Amino acid sequence: MEKIILTGDRPTGRLHVGHYVGSLKRRVELQNSGEYDKIFIMIADAQALTDNADNPEKIRQNIIEVALDYLSCGLDPEKCTIFIQSQVPELAELSFFYMNLVTVSRLQRNPTVKTEIQMRNFETSIPVGFFTYPISQASDITAFKATTVPVGEDQLPMIEQAREIVRKFNSVYGETLVEPTALIPENEVCCRLPGTDGKAKMSKSLGNCIYLSDTEEEVRQKIMSMYTDPNHIKVSDPGSVEGNAVFTYLDAFSRPEHFERYLPDYKNLDELKAHYQRGGLGDVKVKRFLNTVMQEELGPIRAKRKELEQHIPEIYEILKKGSEEARKAAAETMAEVKRAMRINYFEDAALIQEQSERFAAKHEK
């Protein structure tokens, strides 16, 4: 069996450093590992429309932003297939058939769906498309026969529901679909990078994001105003690193060589944390170090993006070609699904012959 990855993002805004440490950087590593036969990267515009149906222009404008972020981070269209979800209609068709295999009560029990509904204050006014998001995701995964889906821990219930749908389909119609497995980030901090204000999640609406497309000065300003320990008032005060966004970012971005180059008084992050905790280390010094580290990481991405922005028609051509490749793969799976469900009427010569003989026999009587 081929090893195939399916992953992607909703184009509701530019991608930020939370996306980068949580998934983008890992995708590039997986792409370059040579361990996978195919990698599909989806810009999930159809899923984004489930809770943005009244603002399609928002999704339309952000397609190119996400594509630019992908390419500037190192995703290579020669090594992976980058496509737009809505341009592969087979995904919607698969979703329609999978809906018959899932109950409303099962969808209501999905912890991820519950959380997302509460977060968006939908209450009882839940768009049906949003409510059936796990079914749509199962369609996306199985259409490309994905064996591996990189996700954060909060998405595990979605993957489990996709696995349930695969098992149900195969038990009813015969072994057809591939059951996927989740790939969790190795670095735990990548699952919980907070906003610059210390809030649990980065959000465009909260204004607490550092975007991959931010300028050097914008990144610096955001870092220097980051949430730290509110009780660390004077440099001499002991400080806490738990819940301190600056140290969480250092967990995600800093490496031992950064200390050698930029902060040689400390061998590693543990020594820096220990000094902060016992007092005598100011927030400004730590933030300046974080800024240096992050600028080193984001600088090449920023430069690549600036170059790509001069070639927008070529970016759309990459997306078009990728969408065509993705549709071809999904169409093959769709044909197998229809054969398994016995709804491939016009291709079933045996069915046509059987019906011909049945009606011929009727008229011979």
BAPATOR-396225 format. One record per residue (C-alpha): residue in one letter; residue number from 0; z, x, y. Coordinates in steps of 0.2 Angstrom, whole numbers, padded with zeros to 4 digits, always signed. Each point is the difference from the previous one (the first is absolute). Last residue first. Layout:
<atoms>
@rokol=A marse=NUM Z=Z X=X Y=Y
...
</atoms>
This chain:
<atoms>
@rokol=K marse=364 Z=-0109 X=-0222 Y=-0080
@rokol=E marse=363 Z=-0012 X=+0013 Y=+0006
@rokol=H marse=362 Z=+0005 X=-0003 Y=+0018
@rokol=K marse=361 Z=+0018 X=+0005 Y=-0003
@rokol=A marse=360 Z=-0006 X=+0016 Y=-0010
@rokol=A marse=359 Z=-0010 X=+0005 Y=+0015
@rokol=F marse=358 Z=+0016 X=-0002 Y=+0011
@rokol=R marse=357 Z=+0010 X=+0011 Y=-0011
@rokol=E marse=356 Z=-0013 X=+0013 Y=-0002
@rokol=S marse=355 Z=-0003 X=+0002 Y=+0018
@rokol=Q marse=354 Z=+0018 X=+0001 Y=+0003
@rokol=E marse=353 Z=+0002 X=+0014 Y=-0012
@rokol=Q marse=352 Z=-0015 X=+0009 Y=+0007
@rokol=I marse=351 Z=+0007 X=-0001 Y=+0018
@rokol=L marse=350 Z=+0017 X=+0006 Y=-0006
@rokol=A marse=349 Z=-0007 X=+0014 Y=-0010
@rokol=A marse=348 Z=-0010 X=+0006 Y=+0014
@rokol=D marse=347 Z=+0015 X=+0002 Y=+0011
@rokol=E marse=346 Z=-0006 X=+0008 Y=+0016
@rokol=F marse=345 Z=-0003 X=-0017 Y=+0009
@rokol=Y marse=344 Z=+0017 X=-0007 Y=-0005
@rokol=N marse=343 Z=+0011 X=+0016 Y=+0005
@rokol=I marse=342 Z=+0015 X=-0012 Y=+0000
@rokol=R marse=341 Z=+0007 X=+0006 Y=-0016
@rokol=M marse=340 Z=+0016 X=+0006 Y=+0007
@rokol=A marse=339 Z=-0002 X=+0017 Y=-0008
@rokol=R marse=338 Z=-0018 X=+0000 Y=+0005
@rokol=K marse=337 Z=+0005 X=-0005 Y=+0018
@rokol=V marse=336 Z=+0013 X=+0014 Y=+0000
@rokol=E marse=335 Z=-0013 X=+0013 Y=-0006
@rokol=A marse=334 Z=-0012 X=-0005 Y=+0014
@rokol=M marse=333 Z=+0014 X=+0001 Y=+0013
@rokol=T marse=332 Z=+0004 X=+0017 Y=-0006
@rokol=E marse=331 Z=-0018 X=+0006 Y=+0003
@rokol=A marse=330 Z=+0000 X=-0009 Y=+0016
@rokol=A marse=329 Z=+0015 X=+0010 Y=+0006
@rokol=A marse=328 Z=-0008 X=+0017 Y=-0003
@rokol=K marse=327 Z=-0016 X=-0005 Y=+0009
@rokol=R marse=326 Z=+0010 X=-0008 Y=+0014
@rokol=A marse=325 Z=+0010 X=+0017 Y=+0002
@rokol=E marse=324 Z=-0016 X=+0010 Y=+0001
@rokol=E marse=323 Z=-0007 X=-0012 Y=+0013
@rokol=S marse=322 Z=+0017 X=+0001 Y=+0010
@rokol=G marse=321 Z=-0001 X=+0019 Y=+0000
@rokol=K marse=320 Z=-0017 X=+0000 Y=+0006
@rokol=K marse=319 Z=+0004 X=-0012 Y=+0014
@rokol=L marse=318 Z=+0016 X=+0009 Y=+0005
@rokol=I marse=317 Z=-0009 X=+0017 Y=+0000
@rokol=E marse=316 Z=-0013 X=-0008 Y=+0011
@rokol=Y marse=315 Z=+0013 X=-0007 Y=+0012
@rokol=I marse=314 Z=+0007 X=+0018 Y=+0002
@rokol=E marse=313 Z=-0018 X=+0007 Y=+0003
@rokol=P marse=312 Z=-0001 X=-0013 Y=+0015
@rokol=I marse=311 Z=+0016 X=+0006 Y=+0007
@rokol=H marse=310 Z=-0005 X=+0018 Y=+0001
@rokol=Q marse=309 Z=+0009 X=+0007 Y=+0016
@rokol=E marse=308 Z=+0017 X=-0007 Y=-0006
@rokol=L marse=307 Z=-0001 X=+0011 Y=-0015
@rokol=E marse=306 Z=+0002 X=+0016 Y=+0011
@rokol=K marse=305 Z=+0016 X=-0008 Y=+0008
@rokol=R marse=304 Z=+0006 X=-0005 Y=-0017
@rokol=K marse=303 Z=-0001 X=+0018 Y=-0006
@rokol=A marse=302 Z=+0009 X=+0007 Y=+0014
@rokol=R marse=301 Z=+0014 X=-0013 Y=-0002
@rokol=I marse=300 Z=+0002 X=+0003 Y=-0018
@rokol=P marse=299 Z=+0000 X=+0019 Y=+0003
@rokol=G marse=298 Z=+0014 X=-0002 Y=+0013
@rokol=L marse=297 Z=+0011 X=-0013 Y=-0011
@rokol=E marse=296 Z=+0008 X=+0013 Y=-0011
@rokol=E marse=295 Z=+0003 X=+0014 Y=+0013
@rokol=Q marse=294 Z=+0005 X=-0014 Y=+0013
@rokol=M marse=293 Z=+0012 X=-0007 Y=-0013
@rokol=V marse=292 Z=+0009 X=+0017 Y=-0002
@rokol=T marse=291 Z=+0001 X=+0004 Y=+0018
@rokol=N marse=290 Z=+0006 X=-0017 Y=+0005
@rokol=L marse=289 Z=+0014 X=+0001 Y=-0014
@rokol=F marse=288 Z=+0006 X=+0017 Y=+0008
@rokol=R marse=287 Z=+0000 X=-0008 Y=+0017
@rokol=K marse=286 Z=+0010 X=-0015 Y=-0007
@rokol=V marse=285 Z=+0013 X=+0012 Y=-0008
@rokol=K marse=284 Z=+0002 X=+0009 Y=+0016
@rokol=V marse=283 Z=+0002 X=-0016 Y=+0010
@rokol=D marse=282 Z=+0012 X=-0007 Y=-0012
@rokol=G marse=281 Z=+0013 X=+0013 Y=+0004
@rokol=L marse=280 Z=+0009 X=+0011 Y=-0013
@rokol=G marse=279 Z=+0018 X=+0005 Y=+0002
@rokol=G marse=278 Z=+0007 X=-0012 Y=-0012
@rokol=R marse=277 Z=+0005 X=+0000 Y=-0019
@rokol=Q marse=276 Z=-0014 X=-0012 Y=-0005
@rokol=Y marse=275 Z=-0013 X=+0008 Y=+0011
@rokol=H marse=274 Z=+0004 X=+0017 Y=-0008
@rokol=A marse=273 Z=-0001 X=-0007 Y=-0017
@rokol=K marse=272 Z=-0017 X=-0009 Y=+0003
@rokol=L marse=271 Z=-0008 X=+0016 Y=+0006
@rokol=E marse=270 Z=+0007 X=+0009 Y=-0015
@rokol=D marse=269 Z=-0007 X=-0013 Y=-0012
@rokol=L marse=268 Z=-0017 X=+0000 Y=+0009
@rokol=N marse=267 Z=-0003 X=+0018 Y=-0004
@rokol=K marse=266 Z=+0004 X=+0019 Y=+0003
@rokol=Y marse=265 Z=+0006 X=-0004 Y=+0018
@rokol=D marse=264 Z=+0001 X=+0012 Y=+0015
@rokol=P marse=263 Z=-0019 X=+0003 Y=-0003
@rokol=L marse=262 Z=-0005 X=-0017 Y=+0008
@rokol=Y marse=261 Z=-0019 X=+0001 Y=+0004
@rokol=R marse=260 Z=-0008 X=+0011 Y=-0013
@rokol=E marse=259 Z=+0012 X=+0003 Y=-0014
@rokol=F marse=258 Z=+0007 X=-0018 Y=+0003
@rokol=H marse=257 Z=-0017 X=-0007 Y=-0002
@rokol=E marse=256 Z=-0003 X=+0010 Y=-0016
@rokol=P marse=255 Z=+0014 X=-0009 Y=-0008
@rokol=R marse=254 Z=-0009 X=-0017 Y=+0002
@rokol=S marse=253 Z=+0002 X=-0014 Y=+0012
@rokol=F marse=252 Z=-0009 X=-0017 Y=+0000
@rokol=A marse=251 Z=+0009 X=-0013 Y=-0010
@rokol=D marse=250 Z=+0018 X=+0006 Y=+0000
@rokol=L marse=249 Z=-0003 X=+0005 Y=+0019
@rokol=Y marse=248 Z=-0005 X=-0018 Y=+0003
@rokol=T marse=247 Z=+0016 X=-0006 Y=-0008
@rokol=F marse=246 Z=+0009 X=+0013 Y=+0011
@rokol=V marse=245 Z=-0007 X=-0007 Y=+0016
@rokol=A marse=244 Z=+0003 X=-0018 Y=-0006
@rokol=N marse=243 Z=+0019 X=+0002 Y=-0002
@rokol=G marse=242 Z=+0005 X=-0013 Y=-0012
@rokol=E marse=241 Z=+0010 X=+0013 Y=-0009
@rokol=V marse=240 Z=-0001 X=+0016 Y=+0009
@rokol=S marse=239 Z=+0017 X=-0002 Y=+0009
@rokol=G marse=238 Z=+0006 X=+0010 Y=+0014
@rokol=P marse=237 Z=+0016 X=+0010 Y=+0004
@rokol=D marse=236 Z=+0002 X=+0001 Y=+0019
@rokol=S marse=235 Z=-0002 X=+0017 Y=+0008
@rokol=V marse=234 Z=-0017 X=-0004 Y=+0007
@rokol=K marse=233 Z=+0007 X=-0015 Y=+0008
@rokol=I marse=232 Z=-0004 X=-0019 Y=-0003
@rokol=H marse=231 Z=-0002 X=+0000 Y=-0019
@rokol=N marse=230 Z=+0007 X=-0017 Y=-0002
@rokol=P marse=229 Z=-0017 X=-0008 Y=+0002
@rokol=D marse=228 Z=-0007 X=+0011 Y=-0014
@rokol=T marse=227 Z=-0019 X=+0002 Y=+0002
@rokol=Y marse=226 Z=-0014 X=-0012 Y=+0006
@rokol=M marse=225 Z=-0015 X=+0008 Y=+0007
@rokol=S marse=224 Z=-0004 X=+0003 Y=+0018
@rokol=M marse=223 Z=-0006 X=+0018 Y=-0002
@rokol=I marse=222 Z=-0010 X=-0005 Y=-0015
@rokol=K marse=221 Z=-0009 X=-0014 Y=+0009
@rokol=Q marse=220 Z=-0004 X=+0011 Y=+0015
@rokol=R marse=219 Z=-0006 X=+0015 Y=-0011
@rokol=V marse=218 Z=-0012 X=-0012 Y=-0010
@rokol=E marse=217 Z=-0007 X=-0007 Y=+0016
@rokol=E marse=216 Z=-0003 X=+0017 Y=+0007
@rokol=E marse=215 Z=-0009 X=+0006 Y=-0015
@rokol=T marse=214 Z=-0011 X=-0015 Y=+0000
@rokol=D marse=213 Z=+0003 X=-0015 Y=-0011
@rokol=S marse=212 Z=-0014 X=-0003 Y=-0014
@rokol=L marse=211 Z=+0012 X=+0003 Y=-0015
@rokol=Y marse=210 Z=+0011 X=-0013 Y=+0009
@rokol=I marse=209 Z=+0019 X=+0002 Y=+0003
@rokol=C marse=208 Z=+0007 X=-0017 Y=-0001
@rokol=N marse=207 Z=+0015 X=-0009 Y=+0008
@rokol=G marse=206 Z=-0009 X=-0012 Y=+0011
@rokol=L marse=205 Z=+0009 X=-0015 Y=-0009
@rokol=S marse=204 Z=-0017 X=-0010 Y=-0002
@rokol=K marse=203 Z=-0008 X=+0016 Y=-0007
@rokol=S marse=202 Z=+0013 X=+0001 Y=-0013
@rokol=M marse=201 Z=+0009 X=+0014 Y=-0009
@rokol=K marse=200 Z=+0013 X=-0006 Y=-0011
@rokol=A marse=199 Z=+0019 X=+0002 Y=-0002
@rokol=K marse=198 Z=+0003 X=+0002 Y=+0018
@rokol=G marse=197 Z=+0006 X=+0017 Y=+0006
@rokol=D marse=196 Z=-0009 X=-0002 Y=+0017
@rokol=T marse=195 Z=-0014 X=+0012 Y=-0005
@rokol=G marse=194 Z=-0004 X=-0011 Y=-0015
@rokol=P marse=193 Z=+0007 X=+0004 Y=-0017
@rokol=L marse=192 Z=-0008 X=+0010 Y=-0014
@rokol=R marse=191 Z=+0007 X=-0009 Y=-0016
@rokol=C marse=190 Z=-0012 X=+0003 Y=-0015
@rokol=C marse=189 Z=-0005 X=+0017 Y=+0006
@rokol=V marse=188 Z=+0018 X=+0005 Y=-0001
@rokol=E marse=187 Z=+0000 X=-0002 Y=-0019
@rokol=N marse=186 Z=-0012 X=+0014 Y=-0001
@rokol=E marse=185 Z=-0010 X=-0002 Y=-0017
@rokol=P marse=184 Z=-0009 X=-0016 Y=+0007
@rokol=I marse=183 Z=-0001 X=-0014 Y=-0014
@rokol=L marse=182 Z=-0015 X=-0002 Y=-0011
@rokol=A marse=181 Z=-0001 X=-0017 Y=-0007
@rokol=T marse=180 Z=-0009 X=-0004 Y=-0016
@rokol=P marse=179 Z=-0015 X=-0011 Y=-0003
@rokol=E marse=178 Z=-0005 X=-0011 Y=-0015
@rokol=V marse=177 Z=-0019 X=+0000 Y=-0003
@rokol=L marse=176 Z=-0009 X=-0016 Y=-0002
@rokol=T marse=175 Z=-0010 X=-0007 Y=-0014
@rokol=E marse=174 Z=+0010 X=-0001 Y=-0016
@rokol=G marse=173 Z=-0003 X=-0019 Y=-0005
@rokol=Y marse=172 Z=-0001 X=-0016 Y=+0010
@rokol=V marse=171 Z=+0018 X=-0007 Y=-0001
@rokol=S marse=170 Z=+0010 X=+0015 Y=-0005
@rokol=N marse=169 Z=-0011 X=+0012 Y=+0011
@rokol=F marse=168 Z=+0002 X=-0012 Y=+0015
@rokol=K marse=167 Z=+0019 X=-0001 Y=-0002
@rokol=R marse=166 Z=+0002 X=+0018 Y=-0002
@rokol=V marse=165 Z=-0010 X=+0004 Y=+0016
@rokol=I marse=164 Z=+0009 X=-0013 Y=+0010
@rokol=E marse=163 Z=+0017 X=+0007 Y=-0005
@rokol=R marse=162 Z=-0006 X=+0018 Y=+0004
@rokol=A marse=161 Z=-0005 X=-0007 Y=+0018
@rokol=Q marse=160 Z=+0018 X=-0008 Y=+0001
@rokol=E marse=159 Z=+0008 X=+0017 Y=-0004
@rokol=I marse=158 Z=-0011 X=+0009 Y=+0013
@rokol=M marse=157 Z=+0006 X=-0013 Y=+0013
@rokol=P marse=156 Z=+0018 X=+0002 Y=-0005
@rokol=L marse=155 Z=-0002 X=+0019 Y=+0002
@rokol=Q marse=154 Z=-0006 X=-0001 Y=+0018
@rokol=D marse=153 Z=+0017 X=+0004 Y=+0008
@rokol=E marse=152 Z=+0001 X=+0016 Y=-0011
@rokol=G marse=151 Z=-0014 X=+0007 Y=+0010
@rokol=V marse=150 Z=-0018 X=-0001 Y=-0008
@rokol=P marse=149 Z=-0013 X=+0011 Y=-0008
@rokol=V marse=148 Z=-0010 X=-0011 Y=-0012
@rokol=T marse=147 Z=-0006 X=+0008 Y=-0017
@rokol=T marse=146 Z=-0010 X=-0006 Y=-0014
@rokol=A marse=145 Z=-0013 X=-0009 Y=+0012
@rokol=K marse=144 Z=-0013 X=-0010 Y=-0009
@rokol=F marse=143 Z=-0009 X=-0002 Y=+0016
@rokol=A marse=142 Z=+0001 X=-0019 Y=+0000
@rokol=T marse=141 Z=+0017 X=+0001 Y=-0007
@rokol=I marse=140 Z=+0009 X=+0007 Y=+0015
@rokol=D marse=139 Z=-0009 X=-0011 Y=+0013
@rokol=S marse=138 Z=+0003 X=-0015 Y=-0010
@rokol=A marse=137 Z=+0018 X=+0004 Y=-0003
@rokol=Q marse=136 Z=+0002 X=+0002 Y=+0019
@rokol=S marse=135 Z=-0008 X=-0017 Y=+0002
@rokol=I marse=134 Z=+0012 X=-0008 Y=-0012
@rokol=P marse=133 Z=+0015 X=+0008 Y=+0009
@rokol=Y marse=132 Z=-0007 X=-0006 Y=+0017
@rokol=T marse=131 Z=+0001 X=-0018 Y=-0006
@rokol=F marse=130 Z=+0013 X=-0005 Y=+0013
@rokol=F marse=129 Z=-0010 X=+0009 Y=+0014
@rokol=G marse=128 Z=-0016 X=-0010 Y=-0005
@rokol=V marse=127 Z=+0010 X=-0016 Y=-0001
@rokol=P marse=126 Z=+0006 X=+0002 Y=+0018
@rokol=I marse=125 Z=+0019 X=-0002 Y=+0000
@rokol=S marse=124 Z=+0007 X=-0013 Y=+0012
@rokol=T marse=123 Z=+0016 X=-0004 Y=-0010
@rokol=E marse=122 Z=+0009 X=+0016 Y=+0008
@rokol=F marse=121 Z=-0014 X=+0010 Y=+0007
@rokol=N marse=120 Z=+0012 X=+0011 Y=+0010
@rokol=R marse=119 Z=-0011 X=+0016 Y=-0003
@rokol=M marse=118 Z=+0015 X=+0010 Y=-0007
@rokol=Q marse=117 Z=+0006 X=-0014 Y=-0011
@rokol=I marse=116 Z=-0018 X=-0003 Y=-0008
@rokol=E marse=115 Z=-0001 X=+0019 Y=-0003
@rokol=T marse=114 Z=+0017 X=+0001 Y=-0008
@rokol=K marse=113 Z=-0004 X=-0015 Y=-0012
@rokol=V marse=112 Z=-0017 X=+0007 Y=-0004
@rokol=T marse=111 Z=+0007 X=+0017 Y=-0005
@rokol=P marse=110 Z=+0014 X=-0008 Y=-0010
@rokol=N marse=109 Z=-0013 X=-0011 Y=-0010
@rokol=R marse=108 Z=+0010 X=-0015 Y=-0006
@rokol=Q marse=107 Z=-0011 X=-0012 Y=+0011
@rokol=L marse=106 Z=-0015 X=+0007 Y=-0009
@rokol=R marse=105 Z=+0007 X=-0005 Y=-0017
@rokol=S marse=104 Z=+0005 X=-0017 Y=+0006
@rokol=V marse=103 Z=-0018 X=-0003 Y=+0006
@rokol=T marse=102 Z=-0006 X=+0004 Y=-0017
@rokol=V marse=101 Z=-0013 X=+0013 Y=-0005
@rokol=L marse=100 Z=-0014 X=+0000 Y=-0012
@rokol=N marse=99 Z=-0011 X=-0013 Y=+0008
@rokol=M marse=98 Z=+0000 X=+0011 Y=+0016
@rokol=Y marse=97 Z=-0008 X=+0014 Y=-0009
@rokol=F marse=96 Z=-0016 X=-0009 Y=+0000
@rokol=F marse=95 Z=-0001 X=-0002 Y=+0019
@rokol=S marse=94 Z=+0006 X=+0018 Y=+0002
@rokol=L marse=93 Z=-0014 X=+0007 Y=-0010
@rokol=E marse=92 Z=-0012 X=-0009 Y=+0012
@rokol=A marse=91 Z=+0008 X=+0007 Y=+0015
@rokol=L marse=90 Z=-0002 X=+0017 Y=-0007
@rokol=E marse=89 Z=-0018 X=-0003 Y=-0005
@rokol=P marse=88 Z=-0003 X=-0002 Y=+0019
@rokol=V marse=87 Z=+0000 X=+0019 Y=+0003
@rokol=Q marse=86 Z=-0004 X=+0001 Y=+0018
@rokol=S marse=85 Z=+0017 X=-0008 Y=+0004
@rokol=Q marse=84 Z=+0010 X=+0015 Y=-0007
@rokol=I marse=83 Z=-0008 X=+0013 Y=+0011
@rokol=F marse=82 Z=-0004 X=+0017 Y=-0010
@rokol=I marse=81 Z=+0005 X=+0018 Y=-0001
@rokol=T marse=80 Z=-0006 X=+0007 Y=-0017
@rokol=C marse=79 Z=+0007 X=+0017 Y=-0004
@rokol=K marse=78 Z=-0006 X=+0018 Y=-0003
@rokol=E marse=77 Z=-0015 X=+0000 Y=+0011
@rokol=P marse=76 Z=+0008 X=-0012 Y=+0012
@rokol=D marse=75 Z=+0013 X=+0013 Y=+0003
@rokol=L marse=74 Z=+0018 X=-0005 Y=+0006
@rokol=G marse=73 Z=+0006 X=+0015 Y=+0010
@rokol=C marse=72 Z=+0012 X=-0008 Y=+0013
@rokol=S marse=71 Z=-0014 X=-0001 Y=+0013
@rokol=L marse=70 Z=-0010 X=-0011 Y=-0013
@rokol=Y marse=69 Z=+0013 X=-0012 Y=-0003
@rokol=D marse=68 Z=+0006 X=-0002 Y=+0019
@rokol=L marse=67 Z=-0019 X=-0002 Y=+0005
@rokol=A marse=66 Z=-0001 X=-0014 Y=-0013
@rokol=V marse=65 Z=+0016 X=-0008 Y=+0006
@rokol=E marse=64 Z=-0006 X=-0001 Y=+0018
@rokol=I marse=63 Z=-0018 X=-0006 Y=-0006
@rokol=I marse=62 Z=+0008 X=-0015 Y=-0008
@rokol=N marse=61 Z=+0012 X=-0003 Y=+0014
@rokol=Q marse=60 Z=-0012 X=-0008 Y=+0012
@rokol=R marse=59 Z=-0006 X=-0013 Y=-0013
@rokol=I marse=58 Z=+0018 X=-0004 Y=-0005
@rokol=K marse=57 Z=+0006 X=-0004 Y=+0018
@rokol=E marse=56 Z=-0016 X=-0009 Y=+0003
@rokol=P marse=55 Z=+0005 X=-0012 Y=-0015
@rokol=N marse=54 Z=+0014 X=-0007 Y=+0010
@rokol=D marse=53 Z=+0004 X=-0017 Y=-0006
@rokol=A marse=52 Z=-0001 X=+0005 Y=-0018
@rokol=N marse=51 Z=+0013 X=+0013 Y=+0003
@rokol=D marse=50 Z=+0012 X=-0004 Y=-0014
@rokol=T marse=49 Z=-0013 X=-0001 Y=-0015
@rokol=L marse=48 Z=-0012 X=+0010 Y=+0011
@rokol=A marse=47 Z=+0008 X=+0016 Y=-0005
@rokol=Q marse=46 Z=-0003 X=-0003 Y=-0018
@rokol=A marse=45 Z=-0019 X=-0003 Y=+0003
@rokol=D marse=44 Z=+0000 X=+0016 Y=+0011
@rokol=A marse=43 Z=+0007 X=+0011 Y=-0014
@rokol=I marse=42 Z=-0008 X=+0017 Y=+0004
@rokol=M marse=41 Z=-0001 X=+0006 Y=-0018
@rokol=I marse=40 Z=+0001 X=+0017 Y=-0007
@rokol=F marse=39 Z=-0008 X=+0002 Y=-0018
@rokol=I marse=38 Z=+0003 X=+0016 Y=-0010
@rokol=K marse=37 Z=-0010 X=+0004 Y=-0015
@rokol=D marse=36 Z=+0002 X=+0012 Y=-0015
@rokol=Y marse=35 Z=+0017 X=+0006 Y=+0005
@rokol=E marse=34 Z=+0009 X=+0016 Y=-0004
@rokol=G marse=33 Z=-0011 X=+0011 Y=+0011
@rokol=S marse=32 Z=+0015 X=+0003 Y=+0012
@rokol=N marse=31 Z=-0010 X=-0002 Y=+0016
@rokol=Q marse=30 Z=+0000 X=-0019 Y=+0001
@rokol=L marse=29 Z=+0018 X=+0000 Y=-0006
@rokol=E marse=28 Z=+0005 X=+0012 Y=+0014
@rokol=V marse=27 Z=-0010 X=-0010 Y=+0013
@rokol=R marse=26 Z=+0009 X=-0016 Y=-0007
@rokol=R marse=25 Z=+0017 X=+0008 Y=+0002
@rokol=K marse=24 Z=-0003 X=+0004 Y=+0018
@rokol=L marse=23 Z=-0006 X=-0018 Y=+0003
@rokol=S marse=22 Z=+0014 X=-0008 Y=-0009
@rokol=G marse=21 Z=+0018 X=+0000 Y=+0007
@rokol=V marse=20 Z=-0001 X=+0016 Y=+0010
@rokol=Y marse=19 Z=-0016 X=-0006 Y=+0009
@rokol=H marse=18 Z=+0004 X=-0018 Y=+0000
@rokol=G marse=17 Z=+0017 X=+0003 Y=+0009
@rokol=V marse=16 Z=-0009 X=+0012 Y=+0011
@rokol=H marse=15 Z=-0010 X=-0014 Y=+0007
@rokol=L marse=14 Z=-0017 X=-0009 Y=-0003
@rokol=R marse=13 Z=-0008 X=-0009 Y=+0014
@rokol=G marse=12 Z=+0002 X=-0019 Y=-0001
@rokol=T marse=11 Z=-0002 X=-0016 Y=-0011
@rokol=P marse=10 Z=-0013 X=+0008 Y=-0012
@rokol=R marse=9 Z=+0010 X=-0003 Y=-0016
@rokol=D marse=8 Z=+0001 X=+0016 Y=-0011
@rokol=G marse=7 Z=-0007 X=+0006 Y=-0016
@rokol=T marse=6 Z=+0003 X=+0006 Y=-0018
@rokol=L marse=5 Z=-0010 X=-0001 Y=-0016
@rokol=I marse=4 Z=+0001 X=+0015 Y=-0012
@rokol=I marse=3 Z=-0010 X=+0002 Y=-0016
@rokol=K marse=2 Z=+0003 X=+0011 Y=-0016
@rokol=E marse=1 Z=-0014 X=-0004 Y=-0012
@rokol=M marse=0 Z=+0004 X=-0006 Y=-0017
</atoms>
